[in-house]
Amino acid sequence: MRAVIQRVTHASCTVDEVCTGKIDAGLLVLIGVEEEDDSTDMQWLAQKLVNLRIFSDDAGLMNKSVQDIGGNILLISQFTLFAQTKKGNRPSFIRAARPDKANPMYLAMGKHLSELLGKTVQMGVFGADMKIDLRNDGPVTIIMNSKDKDNF
């Protein structure tokens, strides 16, 4: 699983002019699922997300997690995180999991994050044309990959 994590002051997802998820301070997480991903990848990434200390403490240091600040998470499925651009100018998404695998993993991630966070995680709509609005705070943006745990 790949994730792009952004510390935000607010973020929202709209599909067909209907808001499907909205948060104040917290994390906007764009997540991509790969064919080889399994529940171990999801659990590792979920733990990292709720415990990632990227929010400021009283001294202005990044020492607090989204859990510590009582923040929220907006989780958005994004297969384009597995774009391959090596050949030509049109990206290939062959490494992204097919919808019959990716959607259940995305839903399971939302459920698992909600359990860890102790509150409902806001979500987009799998496979939909989503409009994401956000204000990146910092800016702080981090990329993680469950298949490269040694570097994350």
C-alpha positions in Angstrom: 0.0 0.0 0.0 1.1 3.5 -0.8 0.0 6.6 1.0 0.4 10.3 0.6 -0.2 11.8 4.0 -0.9 15.5 4.3 -1.3 17.4 7.6 -4.3 19.7 7.0 -6.2 22.4 8.8 -9.3 21.2 6.9 -10.1 18.9 4.0 -13.2 17.7 2.2 -14.3 15.3 -0.6 -17.2 16.0 -2.9 -18.8 13.6 -5.4 -21.5 14.9 -7.8 -21.7 18.1 -5.7 -22.4 16.0 -2.5 -19.9 16.1 0.4 -18.9 12.6 1.3 -16.3 13.4 3.9 -15.1 16.5 5.7 -12.6 17.1 8.5 -11.0 19.9 10.4 -7.5 19.5 11.7 -6.0 16.1 10.9 -4.7 14.0 8.1 -5.8 13.8 4.5 -4.6 10.3 3.4 -4.5 9.3 -0.3 -4.1 5.6 -0.4 -3.3 3.2 -3.3 -3.6 -0.6 -3.1 -1.3 -2.9 -5.0 -2.2 -6.5 -6.0 0.2 -8.0 -3.5 -1.1 -6.0 -0.6 -2.8 -7.9 2.3 -4.1 -7.2 5.8 -0.5 -7.1 7.1 0.2 -4.1 4.9 -3.0 -2.4 5.9 -2.4 -2.9 9.6 1.1 -1.6 9.5 0.1 1.5 7.6 -2.9 2.2 9.8 -0.7 2.0 12.9 1.8 4.3 11.3 -0.9 6.8 10.4 -2.5 7.2 13.8 0.8 7.3 15.6 2.8 9.5 13.1 4.1 12.5 15.2 3.7 15.3 12.7 1.6 17.8 14.7 3.2 20.5 16.8 3.5 20.4 20.6 3.6 23.5 22.8 7.2 24.1 21.9 6.4 24.0 18.1 8.1 20.7 17.6 6.5 17.8 15.7 5.8 15.6 18.7 2.1 14.9 18.5 0.1 12.4 16.5 -3.4 12.9 15.0 -4.6 10.8 17.9 -2.8 13.1 20.4 -4.5 16.2 19.1 -8.0 14.6 18.8 -7.7 15.1 15.0 -9.5 13.4 12.2 -8.7 11.5 9.0 -10.1 11.9 5.5 -9.2 8.7 3.6 -9.3 8.8 -0.2 -8.7 5.9 -2.6 -6.3 6.8 -5.3 -5.0 4.1 -7.7 -2.9 6.7 -9.5 -0.3 6.4 -6.7 0.9 3.3 -8.6 1.5 5.2 -11.9 4.5 4.0 -13.9 5.9 6.7 -16.1 9.2 5.1 -17.3 8.0 4.4 -20.8 6.3 7.1 -22.9 4.2 9.9 -21.6 1.0 8.1 -20.7 1.1 6.5 -17.2 0.5 2.8 -16.8 -1.4 1.7 -13.7 -0.8 -2.0 -14.1 0.6 -2.3 -10.5 -2.6 -1.0 -9.0 -4.9 -3.6 -7.6 -8.1 -4.3 -9.5 -11.3 -2.9 -8.0 -12.5 -6.3 -6.6 -9.4 -6.3 -4.4 -8.7 -2.6 -3.9 -12.2 -1.6 -2.8 -12.5 -4.1 0.1 -9.0 -3.2 1.2 -9.9 0.5 1.1 -13.1 -0.1 3.2 -11.1 -2.3 5.6 -8.5 0.5 6.1 -11.3 3.0 6.9 -12.8 0.6 9.4 -9.4 -0.2 11.0 -8.4 3.4 11.2 -11.8 4.3 12.8 -11.2 1.6 15.5 -7.6 2.8 16.2 -8.6 6.5 16.3 -11.8 5.9 18.3 -13.9 7.9 15.9 -15.4 7.6 12.4 -12.8 8.2 9.6 -14.3 10.3 6.8 -14.0 8.7 3.4 -14.3 9.4 -0.3 -16.2 7.1 -2.7 -14.1 4.3 -4.3 -13.9 4.7 -8.1 -15.8 8.0 -8.2 -14.7 11.3 -9.8 -13.9 13.0 -6.5 -13.1 16.7 -5.9 -10.7 17.1 -2.9 -10.4 20.5 -1.2 -7.7 21.0 1.4 -5.4 23.4 3.2 -2.1 21.7 3.7 -0.7 22.8 7.1 3.0 23.5 7.1 3.1 22.2 4.4 3.7 18.8 5.7 3.4 15.9 3.2 4.8 12.4 3.7 4.8 9.4 1.4 4.8 5.9 2.8 4.9 2.5 1.2 4.2 -0.7 3.1 6.5 -2.7 0.7 9.5 -0.5 1.7 9.1 -0.5 5.5 12.8 -0.1 6.1 12.7 3.4 4.7 9.5 4.5 6.3 
